Structures are given as structure tokens and as C-alpha cells.
Amino acid sequence: MPEGLILHHASVLLDERTWVNAVPITSVRRTLTDCAVDGLAPDVLRQAARQAVRRGLVTKPDLTEVDKALKQFGRVNG
């Protein structure tokens, strides 16, 4: 495994995963939610969430946990 790579393991529902070639990965919504829960730096989390919305990968209602995590720092749209 490459240095600095951290693998996370969890039960992931079918609608929370997608595939890149033969590799299962979490959906954008699930990834952003996990990052919010794990305390990713607010500025990075907000930027990722805004880009995902702008690209049509998630909708604003998909970002409930992200908004909660950013509440004290200004929400995704704030």
C-alpha cells in the first residue's frame, strides 16, 4: 500500500456506492458525509461540497451532515 494511504472500512448501502472500473467506491454524497462526520477542515469541506453541487453530483438536500458540520463556519452556501 502506498505511504500515506489510509483505507477506511464500513458497511455501505448499495445506493451509497458506485464503481470506477473494477473498484467499488463510495458515492459523492456518502464521501462528503463521511468527511463532515470525521471533521475535515471546514474550508476544504465547503469547497468540495460546492463543487459537487455545481457539477450536479449531489443536490443541496443531500448535504445535511455537511451543513451541520459547517454550521459554525458558515454553511455550504454561506
Phi, psi and omega in degrees: 000138180298144178300137179088351179277132178239122176266136177247141180239136178197160171286126183236124179295156181303322181281000178254009180227161178213181182233143169239108189055240182260013185251121176283136177225163177282153178295165178300315179302312181295319180298314179296321178297314179300318179296320179296314181294324182277357174083034175305146181311130185306319182293323179289317179298315180298315180299316180296318180295316179298318179296319180297319178294313182300324180277355179078020181277335176215166173252162179303320178296340177290346191256034181304310182292325178296314178299320178298315182294329183266358187312311183283349182252359187098121187300180180308318183267359185253000000 
